Amino acid sequence: MTRSRLESLASRSTQAVRALLLTLAGLIAILGLGLVTSGGRALADDQTIKIANFTFDPSTLTVKAGTTVTWINTDDIPHLVTDKDGKFHSSALDTNDKFSQTFSTAGSVEYFCAIHPKMTGKIVVTP
Amino acid sequence: MKLSPRNLRHINSRRKIGGPEVDRRGALECMIWAGTGVLWTLSGGVPKSLGLLGDALAAEASAFTFAHISDSHIGFNKPANPDALGTLREAIGKVKELKTHPAFMIHTGDITHLSKPDEFDNADQLIGEAKLDVHYVPGEHDVIDEGLGKAYLARYGKGTKGSGWYSFDDHGVHFIGLVNVIDLKAGGLGRLGPDQLTWFADDIKDKSDSTPIVVLAHIPLWTVYADWGWGTDDGLQALTLLKRFGSVTVLNGHIHQIVQKVEGNMTFHTARSTGFPQPAPGTAPGPGPMTVPAEQLRSLLGIASVEVRTGDKLLAITDTPLAS
């Protein structure tokens, strides 16, 4: 076997190894991305706020960006969930009705019940 | 008494009526919590309790009476009253039985529980059986349709201004219907808003001081219990505009129980609900429906009738429960 043929073989096997590595890397990247995505969701656990006795419980809730918050009304009286700045509002929630809102941007959101305005609450969204 | 009317105190602090200064403490002693069947009269701004319902009925026939119902909550079906439609039917029956035929009826809001069309339909049909003109003001439960009050206005808003406020005259009395359940602000109470207050000031400016005034609104215009939202943030502005009048009666609903207060020339009265009772201020974790034994329910629901004795400036409110 000449030296040049040996070099050529070595070069070809290197190319094959490279291709394999690239494929593996790609697969890992795809899998990894998937893991990150589902892992991200798992980190920002969805949260529930109970409406009971004309109060939001908890009245202040801290969540990670991307969290979906669900309010459930356990009173025998309808309530609303209304953003103080008018960015979102629920319709009237009768007993056991739910309303969900996803908070994707970091910051503080103040809300209240538009028909019982003494009822106020706050969502603190962390990055 | 727990419900010291701090918000109103200054209105009458320098007031003199008919010469002698009104003894506010004496007037406040007339405040009662749940005075079924007490007849109140106002004479020259000095309140006098004439006695219990039996005596009141023996009093001279009045020239002019109107009926007051409130908080029917049609659509409500929870344990506090599984049949709100049935108790409204009984209330209308009581109105029909009134000895003096009322000239009309007022409903101080929460006609429905959820502002649904069929709830309004059912209420209208039953209330219509009284065969009386009805003057409504909305409660917060009447303005939670998708249009936040459009459904109410479509039915009851004819001839009204803004979110449904209005006035009219009958038998020399000036009636004003106010809306304090719209565009409420976070952390606050009921609210009239600057547009309505401007209209209100203009509406009464040409009325003589001797014109009897009756004001209707859903949430009490005076602070009954702020922790539960039982008051109106800018109510005092409206009441201040009324202080020159010799006879002012403020009729409210919302709190599903009778609370009366007399302050100078002003009488405040909240009506019972026809739907379900609510707890006295601070006696429960929240102001929601109060479930009582079934046999007690009808003693806590009811109607009121209001007599205006023309020429005498006397005005008397008589509360009648569905069952005593």
Contacts between the chains, C-beta under 8 A, distances in Angstrom:
chain1	res1	chain2	res2	distance
A	52	B	286	7.9
A	53	B	285	4.3
A	53	B	286	3.4
A	53	B	288	6.8
A	54	B	228	7.3
A	54	B	229	8.0
A	54	B	286	4.1
A	54	B	287	6.3
A	54	B	288	6.8
A	55	B	286	7.2
A	75	B	286	7.5
A	75	B	288	5.5
A	76	B	76	7.9
A	76	B	78	4.2
A	76	B	79	7.7
A	76	B	80	6.6
A	76	B	288	5.5
A	76	B	289	4.9
A	77	B	288	5.2
A	77	B	289	6.9
A	78	B	113	7.2
A	78	B	114	5.9
A	78	B	141	7.1
A	78	B	144	6.3
A	80	B	144	6.9
A	84	B	186	4.9
A	91	B	144	7.7
A	91	B	146	6.6
A	92	B	114	5.8
A	92	B	115	7.1
A	92	B	144	3.9
A	94	B	114	6.1
A	95	B	78	6.9
A	110	B	186	6.7
A	111	B	186	7.8
A	112	B	186	3.8
A	112	B	187	6.9
A	114	B	148	7.8
A	114	B	184	6.2
A	115	B	140	3.8
A	115	B	141	7.4
A	115	B	143	7.6
A	115	B	144	6.3
A	115	B	181	6.9
A	115	B	184	6.9
A	116	B	140	7.5
A	116	B	229	5.7
A	117	B	184	4.3
A	117	B	185	6.0
A	117	B	186	5.6
A	117	B	187	6.2
A	117	B	188	4.9
A	117	B	189	7.2
A	117	B	229	6.9
A	118	B	187	6.8
A	118	B	188	7.6
A	118	B	189	7.3
A	118	B	226	8.0
A	118	B	227	7.3
A	118	B	228	7.2
A	118	B	229	4.3
A	120	B	186	5.5
A	120	B	187	5.5
